[in-house]
């Protein structure tokens, strides 16, 4: 979502859907500033063959 806010810090706070632990991610202009816990794993529920089509829709 950071591309929606160029030059701004984006802070995302959420809970893990598996264990309920707090998650914090901070980014700015595509750079990861902080991730807590540092063991965060991302998941995209989309077949890999569709990643490019979805990414290009926002360019």
C-alpha positions as CSV (number, residue, x, y, z in Angstrom):
1,X,0.0,0.0,0.0
2,X,3.0,2.3,0.3
3,X,2.9,3.3,-3.3
4,X,-0.3,5.2,-2.5
5,X,1.6,7.5,-0.2
6,X,4.9,8.6,-1.9
7,X,7.4,10.2,0.5
8,X,5.3,9.2,3.5
9,X,5.9,6.6,6.2
10,X,3.3,3.8,6.1
11,X,2.6,2.0,9.3
12,X,0.6,-1.2,9.4
13,X,-0.5,-2.7,12.7
14,X,-2.4,-6.0,12.8
15,X,-2.8,-9.3,14.5
16,X,-1.5,-12.6,13.2
17,X,-4.5,-14.6,11.9
18,X,-2.8,-17.8,13.2
19,X,-1.7,-17.0,16.7
20,X,-3.1,-13.5,17.5
21,X,0.4,-11.9,18.1
22,X,0.7,-8.2,17.3
23,X,2.5,-7.4,14.0
24,X,4.0,-4.0,13.0
25,X,5.4,-3.1,9.6
26,X,6.7,0.3,8.7
27,X,7.7,1.3,5.1
28,X,8.6,4.4,3.1
29,X,8.9,4.6,-0.6
30,X,9.2,0.8,-1.0
31,X,11.9,0.5,1.7
32,X,11.2,-1.6,4.8
33,X,11.9,0.5,7.9
34,X,10.8,-1.9,10.6
35,X,9.2,-5.2,11.0
36,X,8.1,-6.6,14.4
37,X,8.5,-9.4,15.1
38,X,11.5,-9.9,12.8
39,X,10.1,-13.4,11.9
40,X,7.1,-12.1,9.9
41,X,6.2,-14.2,6.9
42,X,4.0,-12.8,4.1
43,X,1.3,-14.7,2.3
44,X,-0.3,-13.9,-1.0
45,X,-3.5,-15.9,-1.7
46,X,-3.0,-15.7,-5.5
47,X,-1.5,-18.1,-8.0
48,X,2.0,-17.0,-9.0
49,X,1.0,-16.9,-12.7
50,X,-1.4,-14.0,-11.7
51,X,1.1,-11.9,-9.7
52,X,2.3,-9.8,-12.7
53,X,-1.2,-9.1,-13.9
54,X,-2.2,-7.8,-10.5
55,X,1.0,-5.8,-10.0
56,X,0.7,-4.1,-13.4
57,X,-2.9,-3.1,-12.7
58,X,-1.6,-0.5,-10.2
59,X,1.1,1.1,-12.4
